[in-house]
Amino acid sequence: MRRKLESLLFGNSKNIKYYAMNGILFTMVSVLSRSYAIKFLDRVGGTELHFSLFNALPGFVAIFTTIPGILLIQRGKSKRKMLGLFFYLSRSLPLLLAAVPFLPKSVQPLVFVMIYGLMNFPESISVTALQDYTGDVFSPSERGDAISVRNQLSQISQISVSILVGFILSLSTDNGTLILLYQGFLVLSFLIGLKEIQYMYKMEPRNIPSAKADLTGALSERLLTPFKTPAFRNFLICSLLFHFGWQMGWPLYSIYQIRNLGANELWLTIINAVSSFFMVITFGLWSRMVKKMGYGFATTLATFGMAATPILYVLSKNLPILTFMQIFTGFFTSGTTIAILGYLLDVVPDNNRTLSVAIHATLTSITLAVAPLVGNAVLTRYGIEAALILTGILRFVGSAAFGLRYLQGRRR
């Protein structure tokens, strides 16, 4: 029975199995250490400024660490071993968050935000390197299926764990008890992360001569080399335009849910579960669309739908309506996660893939560092609805850029 199920899910590919299992555990770690971190911050006294810093600081950290970390991995004798070291560090740092409640109350929110930002040092490097390693493990024809299977099973994991965690948190309304539960979840995330890394080590790169990156020459020359590829350069412009609007909305969603609509842990669980459920059931649709229409069309459509999400938030005046809107959010989020990563791997040459992926991650980290602060400035001056509408407009600009690139490609 187990073999039949594995054959149905993964075919005959052990790499897809290990990649999917790694994704399932990665998602469990994320739910336990990150999904409720914003509410944890709220319970230790975080303000709107802390919420914005919570979203912005990881980007600032990634700006200065991703490319040096990737270059270090490139120079290592084994990419897989170096990748594992960064993952081990990434899974250990959330234990520091668990120690924050033992500090003086006046400094807890700021220290929490600083540690959370620091967590992105190994996380940004390991996640970026794993994206590149995906290109080593799977051929271009396999990547769409591998990413789709991983994301689909990861979302099932997210729904299950989110519901369980939300139920446990809903059993108490005492602030001290809830903080203790958050600490327990962070310790558990570390233990699960150890198993997650084991599955990453089991993934075997393709047994073909790999295109070696040129590690000679000045660093400035090597950093400029990927920009000489027109397909990557044009993709990067479109992606940065979209990511600025995408990331600008992240703290605004949390503020709108918690402060404007009064969402507690149970409502946050319900909202995330509905969104994740519709991500799960639509991953296959997006995967088939990519195969039939290509990454350009799928990315344009998915990002267009994501641009409408902030407007849907403005129209949602209570939590039940907002929960219903997650049907649309989940559908287009699943398309965006599949299409953008696949599109990125599709436009970069193999001999510069590692550095190209790192450059993309670093530049989107710059937008991550700036966009939430811009959103907070608009929120402070004009209110939450104006900030959400501006977010939607900026996302539409990014989606239009992807659409223009797709149409230009078809004319050629």
N, C-alpha and C positions, 0 to 999 in steps of 0.2 A: 504493500500500500504506500509506504514511504517512498519507494523507488518510483512508483507510478506518478506520485505527486511531484517529485523532483523533476522527473522527465517532462511532465506537463508544464512546469514553471520555468525550468532552466534548459530544456532540451538535453543535449549531451555535453553541454559545456560546464566543466567544473569552475572555470573562471567566472562565468555569469553567476553561478551558485555562490561562490565566495564573495563576489562583488555585491550581490544582493544581500547576503547575510551581514557583510560589513555595513551596508547601508541601513539595515534594520537596527543594528546595535548603535550605529552612529545617531540614528533618529532618537532612540531611547535615551542616549546620553544627552542629546540636545534638549529633549523635553524635560528631563530631570534637572539639568544644569542651567538652561537658558530660557525655556518657554515661560516660566513663571518668575523669572528673575526681576522683571519689571514690577510685578506685584510684591515681590520680596523687598525691592527697593522702596516701594510705597509704604510698606509696613515698618521699615526702619526710619521713616521720616523724609523720604524723597519728595522734592518739589518738581514743578514743571521744568525748571532749569536742569535739575538732575536727570529728568527723563530725556531731555535733549542731549545732554552730555553722555548719557548712557548709550545712545545710538551713535553719537559722533566720535567719541574717543576711540572705539575699535578701529575706525577708519584712519584716524591719525596714526595710531600704532602701526597699522598695516602699511601705510605709505613708506615708512622708514625701515621696515623689516622684511617685506615680502621678497623683493628682488635680491638683497644680500643673502637671505635664507635659501632662495632657489639656486643662486650661484654656488653656494656652499654644497647643496645637494648634488649639483652638476659635477663638482670637482671630487665628490666622494667616490670611492671604489664601487660601492653598491648603492644605487638610488633607493632601493627598497629598504635597506637598513637605515639610511639617513632619514628617510620618510618616517620610519617607525620611531626613531628617536624624537622627532618633533611631535608625533602623535602622543607618545608617552608623557612628554612635558605638557602638552595641551590638556590631557586628561587629569593631570595632577593639580593644575592651578585652581580649578573650582573649589578645592579643599580650603583655599584661602578665603573664599567667599563665606564658607561655613563658619569661619572664625570671626567675621565682622561683628556679630552681635555681642561678642565679649569685649569689644572696644567701648570707650566712652560714647554715650548716646549722641553727643553733639557732632562727632566726626564720622559716625557710621555711614550716612548717605554718601559723603564725598569719598571716603575710603572704598566703599562698595563700588562706586562708579569707576574709580581708578583701577581697582583690581579687575573689574569686568573688562575695562579697556586693555589692560595688560594681557588678559587671557587671549586676546587676538594676535599676540606676537607668534606663538607657535601654531595657533589655529589657522591663521591666514596662510602661513607657509605650508602647513600640512595639507590643507584643503586644496590649495593651488597646485601643489606637487601631485596630489592624488588625481586631479583633473588631467594633468599631463601624463601621469602613469597609466591612466585609462587608455590613452592613445598608444602606449606601449603594449598593453594587454590585448586590446580588441582592434580588429581591422575596421576600416571605415564602414564596411557593410554590416558589421556586428554592433557598432557603437549605439545606433538608435535603439535596437532591441535591448541591449545591456542597460542603457540608461533608463529606458522605460520600465523594465522589470524591477530594477533597483528602486526607482521612485515609487512604483505602484506598491511594492511590498513595504517600503519605508513608510508610506502614508498609512497603510493598514496598521503598522506598528505605532505610528503617531496617534492614530485614533484610539487604539486600545490603551496605550500607556496614558494618554491625556485624560481619558475618561476615568481610569483608575486613580490617577493622581488627583484629578478634580474632585472625585468622590471622597477620597481620604481627606482632602483639605476642607471639604464642605461639612465634615463631621464636627468641626469646632469653629467658634467665632472669637475665641480668645487669642489676642495678638501674640502673646508669648508662646502658646502652644503651636500656632501656625509657623512661627519663626523656627521653632524646634523641628517641625516637620520638614521645612525647607532645608535645614541643615542635614537631616537624614537623607533627603533626596540627593543632595550634592555628594555625600559620601558614596551612596549607591551608584551614582553616575560614574565615579572613579572606578569602581569594581567592574561595572559593565564595560567600560572603556578598555580594560585590559583584554577582554575577550574579543572586542571589536578589532583591536590591533592584530590579534592572532589570525583572523580571517584575511586581513590585508596582506600579511606575510605569505599566505597560501596562494595568492594570485600569481600566476606565472606569466611573464612577458612572452610575446610571440617569438617563436624560434626562427627569426629571420634577421639578416644583417640590419642593424639599426643605423639610421642616419645620425652621425655624430655631430654634436654641436661644436662649432669652432670656438675653443676656449683661449685662442691666442689673440694678440692685438690689444689695443687700449680698450679699457672698459667702456668709454664713451662710444667708440666705434661699434662695439658689440651691442650696446643698448640701442643704437640707431638702426642696426641691420634689419630688424623685423619691420620697421616703418617703410623700408624699400619695397615691401610687398603690397601692391595697391589693394588687393582684396582685404588684407588685414587692416590696412590703414582706413579704408572706407567703413569696414565693420566697426572699428574702434570708435569712430566719430558717432555713428548711429547709437552704439551701445552706451557711450558716455551721456549722450543727450537723454536717452531713456532712463538710465540708472539715476541720474540726478533727480528726476521727478519721482521715480520709484522709491528711492531711499528717503526722500523728503517726507513721504507719507507715513513712514514706519512709526515714529514717535507720536504723530498726530492721531493715528488709529488707537494707540494705547490710551492717550489722553481722552479722546472722544468716548471710548468704551468705559473707562474707569471713572473719569471726572464728570463727563457730561451725562452719560446714561447710567452711571452707578453700578457697573458690572463688578461682581465679586468673583472669587476663584471658580465657582460653579458655572457662572455665565461665560467666563472666559473659556472654560473647558467646552461648553456647548458650542460656542462660536467656532472655536478651533476644530472641533470634531466634525461639524457640518462641512466646513471648508475642506478639511482633509478627506472626508468621505467622497465628495464630488471630485476631488483631485484623483482619488484612487480609480473611480469608475470611468474617468476620461483620459487617463494616460494612454491606454491602448488606441483611442481615437486619434490623439495627437501623433502617436508613433506612426500610425497608418497614413496620416496626412503628410508627415515629413517624407515618407517613402514615395508617396504619390505626387506631391506638389513641390517638395524640396524645403530646405530650411528657411529660405528667404520668405516664402509665402507664409509658412507656419509662424515665423517670428513676427511678421507684420500683423497677422490676425491676433495672435496672443497678446502682443503689447498694446494693440488697440483696445482689446477688452480690459486689460489692466488699467488703461487710462480712464476708463469709465468707473472704476472701483471707488475713487474718492468722491465722485458725484453721487454714487449710490449711498455712501455713508452720510452725506449731507441730507439725502432724502429719508434716511432712517431715523425717525424721531423716538424710537424706543427699542429695547433689546430684542423683542420677538421679530420685529421687521428687519433689524440688522442681521439677526441670525438667518432669516430667509434669504437675504442678499448674499450670504456666503455661498449659495449655489453658484452664482455667477463668478464670485471671487475664486472659488476652488477650480472651476472649469478653466479659466484663463490663466491662473497661476500654474496649473499643471502644464499647460502649453508653453508658458514662458520658461519654466525650469528645463524642459526637454529641449526646446528650440535654441535657446541662447547658447547653452553649453555645446550642443552639437554643431551649431553654426560656427562657433569659435574654433573648434577643432577642425572644422571643414575648410576654413580659410587660411590656416597657418601651415607653412611648409614643415615637414618632419624635422629637418635639421635645425630649425629655430623654434620648434614647438614649445619647449620648456620655457625659454625666455619670453616668447610671445604671450604665453598664458600668464606668466608672472607680470609682464607689463600691463596686460589687461586688468589683472587683479589689483595692481598698485594704483592705476588710474581710477578704477571704480572705487578704490578705498579713499581717494582724494574726494570724489563726489560724496562718498559716505560721511566723510569728516565735515564737509561743508553743508550739504543739503539739509540735515536735521536742524542745524543752527539757523539756516535761512527760514525753514518752516517755523521754528520757535519765534523768530523775529516777526514774521507775518502774523502768527497767532497772537503775540503780545499786543501788536498794534491794531489789528483788524478783526481778530476773533477766529475761532476754530473753523467756521464754515468758509470764510475767505481763504484761509490757509489750505483747506482741502480742495477747494475749487482751483486754486493756483497749481496745486500738485497735479490735478487732473489735466490741466492745460499743458504743463511741462511734459507729462507723459505722452500726450497726444503729439507733441512736437517730435519726441523720440520715435514714436510709432510711425509718424509720417516720413521720417528720415529712412527708417527701415523699408517702408513701402516704396519710396523713391528709388532706393538702391535695388530693390527687387525688380521694379519696372525697367530700370536701366539695363539690368542684367538680361532681361528677356529680350530687349531690343537688339542686344548684341548677338 
